[in-house]
Amino acid sequence: MENALKFETNPYHNFICKERKILELSGVKNVERFDENEFILETTLGWMCIKGSELSLNKLDTEHGDVIIKGNIDGIEYTTAHKNKESLFSRLFK
């Protein structure tokens, strides 16, 4: 499932990970895309990639930039730059 959700947010970014099953985030500016194995989010401090299995978007508060993700969380990574993944067809027909 590929989605893009953009919304207003407060300037602060925090996250709380509870038992590697629940991830509570604030300061989310954009949910670039997500599926059951990966979430790509833009936060006020840069891009964040969450990897795992059986991941689902449990709460989305676009007014405050709050997100809750549930599932089996295997990794959280920040990056300063985000590159959109190109499909195989878009690379073939350049």
Secondary structure, 3 states (H helix, E strand, C coil): CCCCEECCCCCCCEEEEECCCEEEEECEEEEEEECCCEEEEEECCEEEEEEEEEEEEEEEECCCCEEEEEEEEEEEEEECCCCCCCCHHHHHCC
